[in-house]
Amino acid sequence: MRIIDLRSDTMTQPTETMRRAMAEAEVGDDVFGEDPTINRLEEMAAERLGKEAALFVSSGTMGNLVSQLAHCGRGDEIIIGSQSHTFLAEQGGSAAVGGIHPRTVPNQPDGKLDLEDIEFAIRDDNIHFSRTRLIILENTNNSCNGYPLDVDYMQSVGVLARRHGLKVHVDGARIFNAAVALNVNPKSLTAEADSVSFCLSKGLAAPVGSVVCGTQDFINEARRARKVLGGGMRQAGVLAAAGIVALNEMVNRLADDHAHARKLAEGLAEMKGLNIDPDGIKTNIVYFETRREDLPAIEIERHLNAEGIKISAFGPRRLRAVTHYHISAEDIEFTLGVFSKILK
Ligand SMILES: Cc1ncc(COP(=O)(O)O)c(C=O)c1O
């Protein structure tokens, strides 16, 4: 059966070029800073995001955690979106591992944290309170339809943070999706951030890894944090080699994923019983809701599965489909055909 896997862009398989680059990668002991391929990936990543230095880590979760550990001490507080991946889906690592206290602010439907909400959440100097150290933004915002946060907004949060002596970390797991969707240089999205982590193994299709970028001092701290988490890797240039190909070859094509997501959203919007605003789909993540009492989300997921189409149900009504490198325009047409059959 033809399988169309729309559960996540993490389903992507490494390209042939990546596999070749991995096989041929020059490697060394990265704990000694001697893996030339990792060093090259880190230099490239720092340059792409306009930062001094970078650090290759195993995952987006590790990237966000080492960043928080580098910026914060035990008992410090972070301001973070209530719908953010770091708050919802990283096992509360900030608190569990770092003793860092999360102060949530609601994400607006477009993923932003309202500037007034942020300001209100910043602690006064008072013996009762923890100390606010860090604001975390997610760009694109996974739970909010993969919405990209624009340059003006990113700058405003940076200005606000500096006014209060705070740092800003960007969970940019999909920062290149944001840059492509907004048609801007990714540097402009991260210019005001003290640190940013991005994933190589989502839409960019590398098999493993994320990269954290920031000042050299910050990266030195993040490197220590990575080591204590057991993330000091040795000849991991075999992984970084795929990341280099990802940055060189897989960024601009993200526009195709966005076009496919939009097409899917437009098709779903025409179907009775589903709730979705296609104008809200700017990148590769499509959330929608079922209004059908006889077809809760899990039933739709089950029916689609039986036809070889994999998507994810989130709760009783919400579903998510994510487009990526292995999803073609024809796959979207086919998927829409199956949807109309199920919803009939
Ligand atoms: C926005 C966002 N941040 C971080 C992560 C964590 O990445 P990883 O699964 O590589 O740990 C994800 C994963 O889906 C994500 O969507």
The ligand as an SDF file (V2000), in Angstrom:
LIG
                    3D

 16 16  0  0  0  0  0  0  0  0999 V2000
    9.1710   23.5080   18.2440 C   0  0  0  0  0  0  0  0  0  0  0  0
    9.9400   22.3130   18.6790 C   0  0  0  0  0  0  0  0  0  0  0  0
   10.9620   22.4740   19.5250 N   0  0  0  0  0  0  0  0  0  0  0  0
   11.7090   21.4410   19.9490 C   0  0  0  0  0  0  0  0  0  0  0  0
   11.4360   20.1600   19.5170 C   0  0  0  0  0  0  0  0  0  0  0  0
   12.2550   19.0280   20.0670 C   0  0  0  0  0  0  0  0  0  0  0  0
   13.0590   18.4270   19.1030 O   0  0  0  0  0  0  0  0  0  0  0  0
   13.5940   16.9260   19.3150 P   0  0  0  0  0  0  0  0  0  0  0  0
   12.4340   16.0360   19.0560 O   0  0  0  0  0  0  0  0  0  0  0  0
   14.6830   16.8320   18.3020 O   0  0  0  0  0  0  0  0  0  0  0  0
   14.0940   16.8130   20.6960 O   0  0  0  0  0  0  0  0  0  0  0  0
   10.3750   19.9370   18.6390 C   0  0  0  0  0  0  0  0  0  0  0  0
   10.0760   18.5740   18.1640 C   0  0  0  0  0  0  0  0  0  0  0  0
    9.1320   18.3150   17.4600 O   0  0  0  0  0  0  0  0  0  0  0  0
    9.6030   21.0420   18.2130 C   0  0  0  0  0  0  0  0  0  0  0  0
    8.5650   20.8940   17.3800 O   0  0  0  0  0  0  0  0  0  0  0  0
  1  2  1  0
  2  3  1  0
  2 15  2  0
  3  4  2  0
  4  5  1  0
  5  6  1  0
  5 12  2  0
  6  7  1  0
  7  8  1  0
  8  9  2  0
  8 10  1  0
  8 11  1  0
 12 13  1  0
 12 15  1  0
 13 14  2  0
 15 16  1  0
M  END
$$$$
